[in-house]
Structures are given as structure tokens and as C-alpha cells.
């Protein structure tokens, strides 16, 4: 890859560092850190803020502003449960941040097929590459998640940390990131693998990595959005109650293909005529 292209990647990540770290600190002490450490620190701060703000605002909306609209009072998760989820998540977030930091390091050193500007490939190619990227992420996330259940050692020592939240009154948007650190890294790894397999726009890749955090908050709110074929909270809540269904990420396609799909309508009480 041309040196000019790699230089653009470094300039862009440096700009992100300046925005996040510069806004968080009156001085510029962080400029003394090596570039890689600045990226990790920026990703940790940005990820933590994104988690707390997005999950916090959504909880405030559905549990307080819309109290008794989405949930009756007796099934709203307790403050104790949500504080536990926040504590687990905050401990894991610095470790999660190693993944986007790794992907940035790989991109800056020319180990991926990333490009810095959409004009480098054109809009049609950009959209096609994005679709292929998302398909790889979808399949990869499905199988990582499924194996975290099927392999007993992985479930016991990694994924069980997340599945202590298994009822409507214990699952909240704050639970989305409440995983064992290695569990979260493994489930995010398909994003990094896709970079090696398909050309991808750098900024779009970074945005998708952080969008994953917002998405995990959304699918843990227990509200069935009924937006086919999206793997919304209605499907993911079933995953937390049955443990054997709905492993997918953004859509229901992989679960449908591998026969692990269970629709929320199957859990609705049957009407007696």
C-alpha cells in the first residue's frame, strides 16, 4: 500500500485522538504517549462515554418517561441490577478497546484492504464492499456467539457472566456490554477479520465498531420492535431465556439458515376462542 495512503490513516486517527483526548484534558500530556497508547486511551474514553450516555438515556426514556407504557413497574430492572451491569461493563471496556486499537494498528501498517476515501473506489464499490463486510460480520458473530454456548468451557468461564441476566426484570440496556472481557473481544473479532478479507472504508469501519455498542444496548431493552428481518430485542430476550436460540447480530438470517431461530410470537400466550 502506498505510503501516502498509510499516512492518511495516521493523520485521521491522530485527528480522532485530538478531538477526544483534547476535549477531556486541559493540557496535552497525552501527546507524550506513543501513538498506539493514545489510540487505546481515546477508544476507552469514547467507548465508555458512548456506553454510559446511550444506555443511560435509553433507560431513562423507557423506564421513567414511558413508565407503564413499555413495562409495568414490577418488571423494571432494579437499580441494584443495573449498577451491577454498569460495574461489570466498566471493568471490561478498557479491554474491549484493545480491539479497535488493534484494527487501527493493522490499518496504519498496511495489513488490511482499507481505503481512506470513498472516492478511491467509488460509491457503487463502497456499497458493495460494505454489504460483504456486514455479511462476514453477521456470520462470524453468529458462530462465535453460538460456540460460546456450545463449548461448555467457554460458556462456564466466559459467557456465563452475561447470562446471569435472564429475565425481563434483570435485563436492561446496561447489560449489553456486561460481559467477560475476552467474551466481548471474541464477539467483536469478526469486524477485524473482515478488514483482511474485503476492502473497507476506514471511517465506516470505526463507526461500525462503536455502533455495535449502541446496538447491544438496544437489543437488551426487551422491547420487540417488530422490524423484520432485524434481530431486535424481542428475539434477543428469547436468547436470554432459552439459551439455545437467536444467536445472530443485526438480522435473523443466520439463525434462520442454521435452524436456531425462534420468533417472539412463539412465546406469546395463545388466545382461547
C-alpha positions as a Markdown table, in Angstrom:
| # | Residue | x | y | z |
|---|---|---|---|---|
| 1 | Unk | 0.0 | 0.0 | 0.0 |
| 2 | Unk | 1.3 | 3.5 | -0.9 |
| 3 | Unk | 3.0 | 5.4 | 1.8 |
| 4 | Unk | 0.6 | 8.4 | 1.2 |
| 5 | Unk | -2.4 | 6.2 | 1.9 |
| 6 | Unk | -0.9 | 4.9 | 5.2 |
| 7 | Unk | -0.1 | 8.5 | 6.2 |
| 8 | Unk | -3.7 | 9.5 | 5.7 |
| 9 | Unk | -4.8 | 6.7 | 8.1 |
| 10 | Unk | -2.3 | 8.0 | 10.8 |
| 11 | Unk | -3.5 | 11.6 | 10.2 |
| 12 | Unk | -7.1 | 10.5 | 10.6 |
| 13 | Unk | -6.6 | 8.6 | 13.8 |
| 14 | Unk | -4.5 | 11.5 | 15.2 |
| 15 | Unk | -7.4 | 13.8 | 14.5 |
| 16 | Unk | -9.7 | 11.5 | 16.4 |
| 17 | Unk | -7.2 | 11.5 | 19.3 |
| 18 | Unk | -7.1 | 15.3 | 19.3 |
| 19 | Unk | -10.9 | 15.5 | 19.4 |
| 20 | Unk | -11.5 | 13.0 | 22.3 |
| 21 | Unk | -8.4 | 13.5 | 24.4 |
| 22 | Unk | -8.2 | 17.2 | 23.8 |
| 23 | Unk | -11.7 | 17.7 | 25.0 |
| 24 | Unk | -11.1 | 15.6 | 28.1 |
| 25 | Unk | -7.9 | 17.3 | 29.2 |
| 26 | Unk | -6.9 | 20.9 | 29.5 |
| 27 | Unk | -3.3 | 20.1 | 28.9 |
| 28 | Unk | -1.7 | 18.0 | 26.3 |
| 29 | Unk | 0.1 | 15.5 | 28.5 |
| 30 | Unk | -1.3 | 12.7 | 26.3 |
| 31 | Unk | 0.9 | 13.8 | 23.4 |
| 32 | Unk | 3.9 | 12.3 | 25.3 |
| 33 | Unk | 2.3 | 8.9 | 24.9 |
| 34 | Unk | 3.2 | 6.7 | 21.9 |
| 35 | Unk | 0.6 | 6.9 | 19.1 |
| 36 | Unk | -0.7 | 3.4 | 19.8 |
| 37 | Unk | -1.4 | 4.2 | 23.5 |
| 38 | Unk | -3.2 | 7.4 | 22.5 |
| 39 | Unk | -5.5 | 5.3 | 20.3 |
| 40 | Unk | -6.3 | 2.9 | 23.1 |
| 41 | Unk | -6.9 | 5.7 | 25.6 |
| 42 | Unk | -9.2 | 7.5 | 23.1 |
| 43 | Unk | -11.1 | 4.3 | 22.3 |
| 44 | Unk | -11.5 | 3.6 | 26.0 |
| 45 | Unk | -12.8 | 7.1 | 26.8 |
| 46 | Unk | -15.1 | 7.2 | 23.7 |
| 47 | Unk | -16.4 | 3.7 | 24.3 |
| 48 | Unk | -17.1 | 4.4 | 28.0 |
| 49 | Unk | -19.0 | 7.7 | 27.3 |
| 50 | Unk | -20.9 | 6.1 | 24.5 |
| 51 | Unk | -22.0 | 3.2 | 26.7 |
| 52 | Unk | -23.0 | 5.4 | 29.7 |
| 53 | Unk | -24.8 | 8.0 | 27.6 |
| 54 | Unk | -26.6 | 5.8 | 25.2 |
| 55 | Unk | -27.7 | 3.2 | 27.7 |
| 56 | Unk | -28.5 | 5.8 | 30.4 |
| 57 | Unk | -30.7 | 7.9 | 28.2 |
| 58 | Unk | -32.5 | 4.9 | 26.8 |
| 59 | Unk | -33.1 | 3.5 | 30.4 |
| 60 | Unk | -34.4 | 6.9 | 31.4 |
| 61 | Unk | -36.8 | 7.1 | 28.5 |
| 62 | Unk | -38.3 | 3.6 | 28.7 |
| 63 | Unk | -38.3 | 3.1 | 32.5 |
| 64 | Unk | -39.2 | 6.6 | 33.7 |
| 65 | Unk | -40.6 | 8.8 | 30.9 |
| 66 | Unk | -42.6 | 5.9 | 29.5 |
| 67 | Unk | -43.2 | 4.1 | 32.8 |
| 68 | Unk | -46.1 | 1.6 | 32.4 |
| 69 | Unk | -46.1 | 2.2 | 28.7 |
| 70 | Unk | -43.5 | -0.4 | 27.7 |
| 71 | Unk | -43.3 | -2.2 | 31.1 |
| 72 | Unk | -45.3 | -2.4 | 34.3 |
| 73 | Unk | -43.5 | -1.2 | 37.3 |
| 74 | Unk | -42.9 | -4.7 | 38.7 |
| 75 | Unk | -40.7 | -5.8 | 35.7 |
| 76 | Unk | -38.4 | -2.8 | 35.5 |
| 77 | Unk | -34.9 | -3.9 | 36.5 |
| 78 | Unk | -33.8 | -2.8 | 39.9 |
| 79 | Unk | -31.2 | -0.1 | 40.4 |
| 80 | Unk | -29.0 | -2.7 | 42.1 |
| 81 | Unk | -29.2 | -4.9 | 38.9 |
| 82 | Unk | -28.4 | -2.0 | 36.6 |
| 83 | Unk | -25.5 | -0.8 | 38.8 |
| 84 | Unk | -24.0 | -4.4 | 38.7 |
| 85 | Unk | -24.2 | -4.4 | 34.9 |
| 86 | Unk | -22.5 | -0.9 | 34.8 |
| 87 | Unk | -19.7 | -2.1 | 37.1 |
| 88 | Unk | -19.1 | -5.3 | 35.0 |
| 89 | Unk | -19.1 | -3.2 | 31.8 |
| 90 | Unk | -16.8 | -0.5 | 33.1 |
| 91 | Unk | -14.2 | -3.1 | 34.2 |
| 92 | Unk | -14.4 | -4.7 | 30.7 |
| 93 | Unk | -14.4 | -1.6 | 28.5 |
| 94 | Unk | -10.7 | -0.9 | 28.7 |
| 95 | Unk | -10.1 | -4.5 | 27.4 |
| 96 | Unk | -12.8 | -4.2 | 24.7 |
| 97 | Unk | -10.9 | -1.0 | 23.5 |
| 98 | Unk | -7.9 | -3.2 | 22.6 |
| 99 | Unk | -9.9 | -4.5 | 19.6 |
| 100 | Unk | -10.5 | -1.2 | 17.7 |
| 101 | Unk | -6.9 | -0.2 | 18.7 |
| 102 | Unk | -5.6 | -3.4 | 17.1 |
| 103 | Unk | -7.6 | -2.8 | 13.9 |
| 104 | Unk | -6.3 | 0.7 | 13.7 |
| 105 | Unk | -2.7 | -0.6 | 14.1 |
| 106 | Unk | -3.3 | -3.1 | 11.3 |
| 107 | Unk | -4.7 | -0.5 | 9.0 |
| 108 | Unk | -1.9 | 2.0 | 9.6 |
| 109 | Unk | 0.7 | -0.7 | 8.8 |
| 110 | Unk | -0.9 | -1.8 | 5.6 |
| 111 | Unk | -2.1 | -5.2 | 6.8 |
| 112 | Unk | -5.7 | -4.7 | 5.6 |
| 113 | Unk | -7.6 | -3.8 | 2.5 |
| 114 | Unk | -8.8 | -0.5 | 4.0 |
| 115 | Unk | -9.1 | 2.7 | 1.9 |
| 116 | Unk | -9.2 | 6.2 | 3.3 |
| 117 | Unk | -11.6 | 8.0 | 0.9 |
| 118 | Unk | -14.8 | 6.7 | -0.7 |
| 119 | Unk | -13.7 | 8.4 | -3.9 |
| 120 | Unk | -10.7 | 5.9 | -4.0 |
| 121 | Unk | -13.2 | 3.2 | -5.1 |
| 122 | Unk | -16.4 | 5.0 | -6.0 |
| 123 | Unk | -19.8 | 4.8 | -4.3 |
| 124 | Unk | -21.0 | 1.6 | -6.0 |
| 125 | Unk | -18.0 | -0.3 | -4.9 |
| 126 | Unk | -18.2 | 1.2 | -1.5 |
| 127 | Unk | -21.7 | 0.0 | -1.0 |
| 128 | Unk | -20.9 | -3.5 | -2.3 |
| 129 | Unk | -17.8 | -3.8 | -0.1 |
| 130 | Unk | -19.9 | -2.6 | 2.9 |
| 131 | Unk | -22.5 | -5.3 | 2.2 |
| 132 | Unk | -19.9 | -8.1 | 2.0 |
| 133 | Unk | -18.2 | -6.7 | 5.2 |
| 134 | Unk | -21.5 | -6.8 | 7.1 |
| 135 | Unk | -22.3 | -10.4 | 5.8 |
| 136 | Unk | -18.9 | -11.5 | 7.1 |
| 137 | Unk | -19.5 | -9.8 | 10.5 |
| 138 | Unk | -23.0 | -11.4 | 10.7 |
| 139 | Unk | -21.8 | -14.9 | 10.0 |
| 140 | Unk | -18.7 | -14.5 | 12.2 |
| 141 | Unk | -20.7 | -13.1 | 15.2 |
| 142 | Unk | -23.3 | -15.8 | 14.9 |
| 143 | Unk | -20.8 | -18.6 | 15.1 |
| 144 | Unk | -18.6 | -17.1 | 17.8 |
| 145 | Unk | -21.7 | -16.5 | 19.9 |
| 146 | Unk | -23.0 | -20.0 | 19.2 |
| 147 | Unk | -19.7 | -21.6 | 20.2 |
| 148 | Unk | -19.6 | -19.6 | 23.4 |
| 149 | Unk | -22.7 | -21.6 | 24.3 |
| 150 | Unk | -21.9 | -24.9 | 22.7 |
| 151 | Unk | -18.4 | -25.3 | 24.1 |
| 152 | Unk | -19.0 | -25.8 | 27.8 |
| 153 | Unk | -15.6 | -24.5 | 28.9 |
| 154 | Unk | -16.2 | -21.2 | 27.1 |
| 155 | Unk | -19.7 | -20.8 | 28.4 |
| 156 | Unk | -18.7 | -21.6 | 32.0 |
| 157 | Unk | -15.6 | -19.3 | 32.1 |
| 158 | Unk | -16.7 | -16.5 | 29.7 |
| 159 | Unk | -20.2 | -16.3 | 28.5 |
| 160 | Unk | -22.0 | -17.2 | 31.8 |
| 161 | Unk | -21.0 | -13.8 | 33.1 |
| 162 | Unk | -23.5 | -12.3 | 30.7 |
| 163 | Unk | -26.3 | -14.8 | 31.1 |
| 164 | Unk | -26.9 | -14.1 | 34.8 |
| 165 | Unk | -29.3 | -11.5 | 33.3 |
| 166 | Unk | -32.1 | -13.9 | 32.0 |
| 167 | Unk | -35.4 | -12.3 | 32.9 |
| 168 | Unk | -37.3 | -9.1 | 31.9 |
| 169 | Unk | -36.7 | -7.7 | 35.4 |
| 170 | Unk | -32.9 | -8.2 | 35.2 |
| 171 | Unk | -32.1 | -7.4 | 31.6 |
| 172 | Unk | -31.6 | -3.7 | 30.8 |
| 173 | Unk | -29.7 | -1.7 | 28.1 |
| 174 | Unk | -26.8 | -1.6 | 30.6 |
| 175 | Unk | -26.5 | -5.4 | 30.3 |
| 176 | Unk | -25.4 | -5.2 | 26.6 |
| 177 | Unk | -21.7 | -4.6 | 27.5 |
| 178 | Unk | -21.7 | -6.6 | 30.7 |
| 179 | Unk | -19.6 | -9.5 | 29.5 |
| 180 | Unk | -16.3 | -11.1 | 30.4 |
| 181 | Unk | -13.6 | -9.0 | 28.6 |
| 182 | Unk | -12.5 | -11.9 | 26.4 |
| 183 | Unk | -16.1 | -12.7 | 25.5 |
| 184 | Unk | -16.7 | -9.2 | 24.2 |
| 185 | Unk | -13.4 | -9.3 | 22.3 |
| 186 | Unk | -14.3 | -12.6 | 20.7 |
| 187 | Unk | -17.7 | -11.4 | 19.6 |
| 188 | Unk | -16.2 | -8.2 | 18.1 |
| 189 | Unk | -13.4 | -10.1 | 16.3 |
| 190 | Unk | -15.3 | -10.6 | 13.1 |
| 191 | Unk | -15.0 | -6.9 | 12.4 |
| 192 | Unk | -11.2 | -7.2 | 12.4 |
| 193 | Unk | -11.2 | -10.4 | 10.3 |
| 194 | Unk | -13.4 | -8.7 | 7.7 |
| 195 | Unk | -10.8 | -6.0 | 7.3 |
| 196 | Unk | -8.3 | -8.6 | 6.0 |
| 197 | Unk | -10.8 | -10.2 | 3.6 |
| 198 | Unk | -12.6 | -7.2 | 2.0 |
| 199 | Unk | -11.7 | -3.6 | 1.1 |
| 200 | Unk | -13.4 | -1.3 | 3.7 |
| 201 | Unk | -13.7 | 2.4 | 4.2 |
| 202 | Unk | -11.6 | 3.3 | 7.3 |
| 203 | Unk | -14.1 | 5.8 | 9.0 |
| 204 | Unk | -17.0 | 3.5 | 8.3 |
| 205 | Unk | -15.2 | 0.6 | 9.9 |
| 206 | Unk | -14.5 | 2.7 | 13.1 |
| 207 | Unk | -18.1 | 3.9 | 13.1 |
| 208 | Unk | -19.5 | 0.3 | 12.8 |
| 209 | Unk | -17.2 | -0.8 | 15.7 |
| 210 | Unk | -18.8 | 1.8 | 18.0 |
| 211 | Unk | -22.3 | 1.3 | 16.6 |
| 212 | Unk | -22.0 | -2.2 | 17.8 |
| 213 | Unk | -22.0 | -0.9 | 21.4 |
| 214 | Unk | -25.2 | 1.1 | 20.8 |
| 215 | Unk | -26.8 | -1.9 | 19.1 |
| 216 | Unk | -26.1 | -4.2 | 22.1 |
| 217 | Unk | -27.8 | -1.7 | 24.4 |
| 218 | Unk | -30.8 | -1.6 | 22.1 |
| 219 | Unk | -31.3 | -5.4 | 21.9 |
| 220 | Unk | -31.3 | -5.7 | 25.7 |
| 221 | Unk | -34.3 | -3.4 | 26.3 |
| 222 | Unk | -36.8 | -6.3 | 26.0 |
| 223 | Unk | -39.0 | -4.2 | 23.6 |
| 224 | Unk | -40.0 | -6.1 | 20.5 |
| 225 | Unk | -39.7 | -3.6 | 17.6 |
| 226 | Unk | -41.2 | -6.0 | 15.0 |
| 227 | Unk | -38.9 | -4.7 | 12.2 |
| 228 | Unk | -38.3 | -7.7 | 10.0 |
| 229 | Unk | -35.6 | -9.0 | 9.4 |
| 230 | Unk | -33.9 | -7.2 | 12.2 |
| 231 | Unk | -32.7 | -9.2 | 15.2 |
| 232 | Unk | -34.3 | -6.8 | 17.7 |
| 233 | Unk | -34.8 | -7.1 | 21.5 |
| 234 | Unk | -37.8 | -9.3 | 21.1 |
| 235 | Unk | -35.6 | -12.0 | 19.6 |
| 236 | Unk | -32.6 | -11.4 | 21.9 |
| 237 | Unk | -34.7 | -11.6 | 25.0 |
| 238 | Unk | -35.7 | -15.1 | 23.9 |
| 239 | Unk | -32.0 | -15.9 | 23.7 |
| 240 | Unk | -31.6 | -14.9 | 27.3 |
| 241 | Unk | -34.4 | -17.1 | 28.4 |
| 242 | Unk | -33.9 | -20.3 | 26.3 |
| 243 | Unk | -30.1 | -20.0 | 25.8 |
| 244 | Unk | -30.4 | -22.1 | 22.5 |
| 245 | Unk | -31.9 | -19.6 | 20.0 |
| 246 | Unk | -31.3 | -16.3 | 18.3 |
| 247 | Unk | -27.5 | -16.0 | 18.3 |
| 248 | Unk | -27.5 | -13.5 | 15.5 |
| 249 | Unk | -26.2 | -10.0 | 15.4 |
| 250 | Unk | -28.1 | -7.5 | 13.3 |
| 251 | Unk | -30.5 | -9.8 | 11.4 |
| 252 | Unk | -32.3 | -13.1 | 11.9 |
| 253 | Unk | -30.9 | -14.6 | 8.7 |
| 254 | Unk | -28.1 | -16.7 | 10.2 |
| 255 | Unk | -30.4 | -18.2 | 12.8 |
| 256 | Unk | -32.9 | -18.9 | 10.1 |
| 257 | Unk | -30.2 | -20.6 | 7.9 |
| 258 | Unk | -28.9 | -22.7 | 10.8 |
| 259 | Unk | -32.3 | -23.5 | 12.3 |
| 260 | Unk | -31.8 | -21.8 | 15.6 |
| 261 | Unk | -34.4 | -19.1 | 15.0 |
| 262 | Unk | -37.3 | -18.6 | 17.5 |
| 263 | Unk | -39.8 | -15.9 | 16.8 |
| 264 | Unk | -41.2 | -13.8 | 19.7 |
| 265 | Unk | -44.7 | -14.7 | 18.6 |
| 266 | Unk | -44.0 | -18.3 | 19.6 |
| 267 | Unk | -43.7 | -17.1 | 23.2 |
| 268 | Unk | -46.9 | -15.1 | 23.2 |
| 269 | Unk | -49.8 | -16.6 | 25.2 |
| 270 | Unk | -52.3 | -18.4 | 22.9 |
| 271 | Unk | -55.7 | -16.9 | 22.7 |
| 272 | Unk | -58.6 | -19.2 | 23.7 |
| 273 | Unk | -61.5 | -18.9 | 21.3 |
